[in-house]
Amino acid sequence: METITWNDFEKVEMRVGTIIEVNDFPEARKPAYQLVIDFGPEIGIKKSSAQITKCYSKEDLVQKQIVAVVNFPKKQIGTFMSECLVLGSVGLENEIILLTSDKTVENGLRIA
């Protein structure tokens, strides 16, 4: 594991957002959803592709608050432009469990 500086960490903008729309992503190489996430008035709405189909249905995800990195450059994934990186823990079989807040908080709050 590489050690980073505190200044490196401060550059990463992790924010809380609410998933407002979930769509299938049949063009993805690995099973994934296309997510539309509301990060509040400062950040706005961003899209992300997430390989979370093993543990979540589309219905499970709508209105779920998640944590994402919002200041990475956009990334083209097939026909889809991902604008943020949704964070989760990776299990032994590559299943992703989303990072969430245990209480509902305001969209856009920064993770510290």
TAQUI-V407112 format. One record per run of one state. SS is the DSSP state (2 for helix, 1 for strand, 0 for the rest). FROM is the first residue (numbers start at 1). TO is the last residue. If there is no record, write none. Layout:
BEGIN
ss=SS from=FROM to=TO
ss=SS from=FROM to=TO
END
This chain:
BEGIN
ss=0 from=1 to=5
ss=2 from=6 to=11
ss=0 from=12 to=13
ss=1 from=14 to=24
ss=0 from=25 to=32
ss=1 from=33 to=38
ss=0 from=39 to=39
ss=2 from=40 to=43
ss=0 from=44 to=44
ss=1 from=45 to=50
ss=0 from=51 to=57
ss=2 from=58 to=61
ss=0 from=62 to=64
ss=1 from=65 to=69
ss=0 from=70 to=74
ss=1 from=75 to=77
ss=0 from=78 to=79
ss=1 from=80 to=82
ss=0 from=83 to=84
ss=1 from=85 to=86
ss=0 from=87 to=87
ss=1 from=88 to=90
ss=0 from=91 to=95
ss=1 from=96 to=98
ss=0 from=99 to=109
ss=1 from=110 to=110
ss=0 from=111 to=112
END
